[in-house]
């Protein structure tokens, strides 16, 4: 069932949030322990670049063997299963924990942007206020993104609504467009048509607002050559974008961008071919001619960029998909001591930069964004904390600093703080400071484990949920050896915790929020063979590391001495009630393991009852 993400009021009556006792599973003497292995996917390539496969993981290996007993399976953790626009979208920790805690597939990304534009709330949020702080002082508003209606990274209608809404508010006098040509998500060879459409719309806007607004196309380039790199594969792509969009520097300078781009494509650019694909169009800038001195008395005419970014300007990246915006966001936001990918030469002072959405919840990047995560109603914790639920459920949530917000804020539908401080305890273990994650791949796994062992032994909690960040955070470094060690250390902790839960008659559920460490190399999309860097010296080139999340499924296992033997996952592939089960199905499952029936609008539980 697909749930609404915002604007829908929560239940007003207490009884609407009450849970009923489960008809087959009663409470047990021990707690339910839910372990989330962040970034722990199930990869199809069991080779040297699969850190999880290479790690020493006897505990997780033993859980996988329980598949024959119906207590281990895979779950979808990306794309539409977690509310993202398409199955080409990688999952992430934020949407993953939203799904795990809410039991609903909630619209994320583009659909949230649509709702915010339709209601006008996008202009009331802190992100837009931050942008207007600059434009009210005379700063230019720059809009940077993919010029397309492909709906994968951006949409033209959203861009136009953003422009028109900004103008209607009367807080901006000058807008400059920095556009990236598509050719992948829309028909190739349409870059000029898209520029023509954009110019026609901008002409109409300028005509309707004579003397009030000045909107122009400022720069551009093909998405595979300019700005939209991902996974830090080639920072030169981002550098070209920085030079064109921010500094107003490019060898291709046009007073008419439309005819200029047409020339770039028909002359073949640097490729020497007869026609250049939209996505490989060279970077270009729009210029206007200005006279220096007295033209009649020897003054000169020079061309100047119409849209370089200056001190005090505002800039919004209008793509709603994150992966190809993270790097330009780092370039726009990181200070010199933190950014070493390329020489930015000049960093305009006091840029007010915001993303359309938050592109990386772990890095909190960018720090300002126009559309916040949706507030999700009727999450599992809201039910568990309700006084009309048959019995009190006491909760312990723990992780280190990198992920504590995921087992609290994101778990609880993007709500800060406690829902009921008398029933909940949130424990943050401070993450390492001043060192890279791969320098200490165990991170704080053993400290989290120790705190959780204490919580189990105390008998004070009915539901314990924790997150081990290692596979994700160390996986992001690209250090394969460190990632292998990280996974090995987490497995040790999982083994200790499951043993402790079993000793007190409890139950457990082990899963993950998305993939990462199971594939740490970029691969040929057809053969699966690792891609290698270009080698100019005749030796064997190094493989290209993969530091991003993946599209792989994640494991899910249940067990414990307190779990009745007849409880198992649905036998049919994917589960008879959930043929394509995902993370949101976990919620009803763990509510069942706590002894409750799940709300009927939640994604179906994964378990059934067998007398075999």
N, C-alpha and C positions, 0 to 999 in steps of 0.2 A: 504493500500500500504506500502510495506516495503522499507525503504530508506537506502541508503548507509551511513555509519557513518564517513568515513574518506577517504582522498585521492581524493575526488571528488570536483573539483573547483566549487565555487559559480557562479551564473549568472554574466556574464560580461557586459550585457547591462542593462541599467536602466529600460527599459520597461519590462524586464522579472520579475521585482520585483514589478510592479504596481498592484494595486487592483482596481476592478471595483465596482461601486455602486451596491448594492443589488437590485434585481428586485422587491421584495415585502416589504423589511424593509428599511425604510429611517432613517437618523440620528434623534436623539431625542434631546430635549432641555437640558436634564441633562446628566451626565456621565454614563458610564457603570462601575459598581463596580463588581470586581471578587474577591471573598473571598475564600481562601484556608485554610481549617481546617486541619492542619497537624496531621496525626495519628488518623483521625476520620473515622472509618469504620462502616459498617453495619453488626453486628454480628448476627448469627442465634440463639445464646443462650441468651435469655432475662432473665438473672438471676442476682444474687447478685454480680457476678464477671464481669459483663458488666458495666463499669464505665459510659458509655454514657447512657445506659438504666436507671441506678440508679440516674443519675444527673437530676437536675431541668432544663429542656431545652424546655420551651414553644415555643420559636421561631423556633427551628429546628423541633419540633413536628408539628407545624402548616404548615411548608413547606412540610413535609411528607404527610399531609392530602391532599395537592394539587396534589397528584398522580392521583386522579380521574379526575382532570382537565388537565392532560397531562403535568404538569410542575414540576414533581419530578420523578426521576428514579435512578437506580443504575448503576455503571460503574465498569469495571474490572481495577484493579490497580496493578496487579502483573504479574509475568511470561512473557509470550510471548506478552501480551498486552502492555508492556513497554520495549520490546526488550531484555528481559532476556532469557537465553537458554531454560528454561522449566517452566511449570506452577507449579512446586514445589518450584520455587524461589519467595521469598517474595519481594514485591515492596519496594522501599525506596524513600526518599525525592529527591534524586538526579535524578534518572531515571524518577520519577514521574513528576518533574518540567521540565525535558527535553521534555517529551511527551506533557505536557500542553502548553509549549511555542512554540514547533516546529510543532505540528500537524502531526507528522510522527512517525512511529514505527522504531526506530533506533537501530541497533545492539549494544548490550552492552555485557560486560562480555567476554565469551569464544570467540565469533566471533571477538571482538576487538583484543584479544590476537593472534588469527590466523592471522589476517591482519598484526599486528606488527611483528610477526615472519617471515611471508612470505616476507615482504619488508625489514626486517632488522632494522626497526625504533626502535624496542625494545631496541637495543644496543646503540642507539643514544640519548635516552631520559635521563633526569637528574637522574632517578632512577638507571639505570645501571652505569652511571658515578660514582654515589655514591658508588656502590658496588666495582667498579674497583679501587677506592681510597684505599680500603683495600687490594685487591689482588695484586696490584702493589707493595705494601710494604711487600709482602710475606704472607699475610693472606690467609687462606683456604676459599674456597667458599663452603658453606653448602647449600644444597637444601632439603627442607622439605615439604612433602605433601603426598597426597593419591596416591598410586601406582595402577593405574587402567586406563582403557580406557572407563569407564562407561559414561564419558561425563557430569556427574552431578556436580562433584566437581573439577575434574581434568581430564587431558588426557595424556596418555603415550607419544603420538607423540609430544605434546608440550614440555614435559620434555626433550625428546631426542634432539629436536631442540634447546632448551635452553642450554643444555650441549655442543652440537657441536658448536653452535654459540659462546659460551664463549671461547672454545678452539681455534677456528679459529682466534679470535681476538688476541690471544697470550698474554693475560693479566692475566692469571691465571695458576698456576702450580699444584694446588692440589684441588680436588673436593671431597666432602663427601656427600653421599646420606642418608637421614633419611626418611624412607618410612613407610607409614601406610597402613595396609592391609584392603581390601575393604569387599567383601562378601555381599554387599547390592545392589550396582549398577552394579555389575558383578556377575557371578555365584559363589556361595559360594564354598569353598574348592579349590580355585585356587591360594591361596597366594603363595604356593611354586612354581607353574608354573610361576607366575609373577616375583618372585625373580630369577628364572632360566633364564627367558628371559632378565631381566635387567642385570644379571651377564654376560650373553653371549655378550650383546651389549657393556658392559663396558670393557670386555676382548678385544674386537675388537678395541675399542677406544684406550686403553692402548697400544696395539700392534702397531697400526698405528702411535702412537705418543711417541714411546720409548724415554725416556730421557727428554721428554717435559711436560708430564702430568701424574698425579697419581690420578686415580678416583677409589673410593671404596664405598661399601655399609657400613654404619656406625651404624645404629640403626633402630629400628622399633617397631611395635606393632599394635594390632587391633584397628580400628577406634573408636569403642564404649568403649574401655578401656584406650586408650592412645591418648592424645592431642586434639582430635576433639570433645570436648564438645561444646554445644551451649546453648544460653540463660542463661548462668551461672548456669546450672542445677547441675553440679558436678565438682567443681574445682579440685578434686582429679584426674580426668582424665587428666587435663592439667598438674598437678604436676608430674604425672608419665612420661609424655612426656618431661617435663623440665629436670627431672633427667636423662632420657635416652639420649635425643638428645643433650642437652646443657652440662650437667655435666658428661656424660659418665658413669652413674651409673644405674645398674639394676642387679637383682639376676641372670638373664639368660644371660650368657656371652658365645659367640661362636666364634671360629676361622673360622668356616664355617657357615655363616648365613642360607644358604639353608637347610643343614642338621639339624641345630639347630631349625629352625621354624618347620620343619617336625616333630621333636621330641616333640616340644611344643603342636602340634596339636594332635598327636597320643597318647601321654601320658595323655592328658586331662587337663594339666595345673592345675589351682586351682579349676576348676569346678568339677573335678573328673569324668567327662564324658569320653566316649571312643573317641570322636572326638570333637575338639573345632572349632567353626566357625571362619572364617577368622577375622571377626570384633571383636572377643573376645580374640585374641591372646595376651598373656602377653607381657609386654615391654621387649625388649632384646637389647643387644649391641654387636657389632662385636669387637673382640680383636685380638691382635697379640702378640706372645711370644717374649720377649726380655731377653737377658742375662745380669744380673747385676754382675759385677766383672768378674774374670777369671773363665770360666766354668770348665776348667781342674783342677783348684785349689780351688774347693769349691764354685764357683760362683753360683748364683741362677737364675732360670728362672721364670719370672713373666709375667702375661698377662696385657697388657695396652689397653685402648680403642683406636680404630683407628680413631675415629671421634668426640671426645669431642670438644666443641667450646672453643677457647682460646681468650685471649685478642687480639684485632685487626683483628679478623676474619670477614668475610662477611656471611650473611645468607639471603636466599630468600625463602619465602613460596610460592610454585608454584600452590596452589589451586586457581581457578578463582572464585569459589563460596565463598561468604563472611561469612555466618553464623557460620561455624565451624572453622574459622580462627581468629575471633575477639579476643578470649580469649588468645590464644598463642601470638598474636600480642601485647596485653596489657602486657603480661609477659615479652616479649622481649624488649619492648620500655619504659614502665613506670618506673620512678625513685622510690626508696624505699618508699618515703613519700606518693606516690600516689598508690602504689600497696600493698594490704593487703590480697589478696586472699589465698596465701600460702607463706611459707618461701622458697625463692629461694636459700638460703644458700650462693651461690656464683654467682655474676653477672659479667661475663667477661667484662672487660673494653673496651670501644670504639668499640662495635660491630656495624658493618654497616649492618643494617637490612632493607630490602625492601619487600613489598608484590608484588605479580604478578600484582595485581590491588589495588586500595584503597578499603579497606574492610568496612570502616564506614566513610561516608562523613561528618556526624555530629561531630564525634570525631576527624576527620582528622587522621584516623588510618589505616595503619601506615603512618608516615609522609613522607616516601619515597616509591614509587611504580614504577614498570617497564612500565606499560601501562596506560597512562592517559585517562581520559574520551574523547570520540570522539568529534571533532568539527563538529557541525551540521549546515548545510547550509540552507538558505531560511527559517529561523524561522519567526514567526509572527511579531516580532519586527523589523526585517529587512524590511519587507514589510511596516509596519506602519511608519517607519522613512524615507522611500523613497520619494524623492521630486516629483515623478511623480504620486503618489497616489492622488486621486481626491481632498482630503482635508487634512489639517494638523490634526494629532492626537497627542494630548499632553498627556504624560504618567506620572503617579505618582505611584511609587512602594515603599512599606513600610513593614518592619517587624522588629523584634528585632534581636540582633546580632546573635543568634543561627540559624536564617533562612533568614537573609537578602540576603545571597548569592544565595538562592534558587529562589527568585523572581527577581533576576538580572542575575548573572552569569549562573546558570543552565537554567533559563528561556530563556536566549538568546543564547542557543546552546553551553554553556561552554566558553563564552567570558567574559573577564573582562572589567569593565568600561562601560561608556556610548556609545551607538551607535550614538546618536546625543544629546549632552548636552543642546542644545537650546530647545529640545522638551521633554526631559526626566528629571525627578527628582527622585532620589533614597534616601530614608530617613531611616537611621538605628537608632532604639531605643536601647540604650545600655542594654544588658541583666544584670540580677543580678549577682554580683560577690561574691565569697566566701561563698555561701550557696547552698545547694542542691535544685533542682527544686521543690521537694515535700515540702520544708519548706515554700515556697511562691508560691502556685500553680496558682495564678492569673498571675504570671510572669509579662510580660509587656503588657498584653492584653488591659488593659484600656488606657495605654499611646498610643498604636498603634491605638486604637479606636479614641482617642481624636485627634490625628494627621490626621487621615483619615476624621473625621468629618470636620476639618478645610479645608482639600483639597476639599471635596465635596462643602462646603459653598463658597469657593473662586471662583468657576466657571472657574478656570484656567486649568482644566484637563478634557479630554474626556474619558480616560481609566485609571481606578484606580485598582491596584491589590495589595492585602495584604495577609500576611500569619500569622495565629495564631499558635504558636508552642506548646501550652499547652498540648493538648491531647497526643502528641508524646513524648515530653521531660519529662513530669510528668509520663506518662505511662511507660517509660523506667525505672523509679525508682522502680516499683513494688508496690508502696504505693497506694492501692486501694482507700482509703478515700481521699487522696490528688488528685488522678486522677478524682474522682467524682466532687470534688470542682473545679478543673481546667476546666472541661467541662461545669459546671454551669456558671462559670465566662465568658467563651467564648460565650456562648449562649446569655448572657446579652449584650455583645458588638455587636454581630451579629444583634440582634433586634434593637439596637440604629442606626446602620449603614443602615439597610434596610429602616427604617423609614425616615432617612435623605435623602436617594436616592429617595424614593417615593415623598418626599416633593418638590423636584426640577425637577420632571418629568423624572427621569432617569430609568435605567434598572440595573438588577443585576443577577449574577450567583454565586451560592454557591456550592463548591465541596470540595474534599479532595485529598490528594496525595497517601495515603495508609492507611491501618488499623493499630490500636495499642490498644487504650484505650477500645475498645469494647469487648476485651477478655483478661483478666488479670490473667488467671489461665491456667496451663497446663492441658490438657484433654485426656481422653482415646480416641484413634482414632476411636473406634467403637461405644462406648456408649455416648461419649461427657461428661461423668462424670468427675469432677475434680480429678486430681491425687494428692495423698497425700504423705508426707514424711514418711519414714519407722519409725514406733513408737516402741520403746523398753520398754515402761513403761505401756502399757495397755490402755493409754488414747487415745483420738481422735487425730490423727496426723494432723498437719497443712497442708493446701493445698500447692502445689508447684506453686509459682507465675510464670507468664509469663511476661517477660519484653521486648519481641521482637515485631517486626512488625507481621502482620498476612497476611493470604491469602484472607481475606474477601474483598468484593466489597465496594465501597464508594458511598455516596450520590451525587446527582447532582440536583440542583433546579434552575429554572429561574423565573423571574418576574419583577415587577416594573411598576409604573404608565405610564412609557413611552413605554411599550411593547405592541404592538397591540394585542387585545384579541384573534385574530385567530392564533397567534403563540403558538405552543406547541411542546412537544416532539413527535416523531413518535409513532403512536398508537401501532404498533405491538411490541411484546416482543423483546426488544433489539433494536428496530428501524428497519424499513423496509430496510434502506440502510446500516445498521450496525448491523447485527444480534447478534454480540458479541462486543458491544461497549466498548471502554476503554477510558483512559485519553486523548489519542491523538485525539479523536473525539471532545473534548471540544474546541480545537483551532478553527476549522471551525465554531463551534457554536458561540463562542464569537465574531469572526470576523463578522458573520451575525448580531449579536446584535449591533455591531458598525456601521452597515449599509453597509457592504462590502460583496461581493461574495468571498468565500475562493478560494485559488489556487486549481485547479482540482486534483493535486496529493496529497493533504492533505487527511487524514482520513475523511470520510463524516460527515457533520453536523448532529446533533441530532434532529434538529427541522424541522417541516413541518407547513403547513398553512391550517387551517380548517375554513370553513364557517358555521360550526354547531352552 
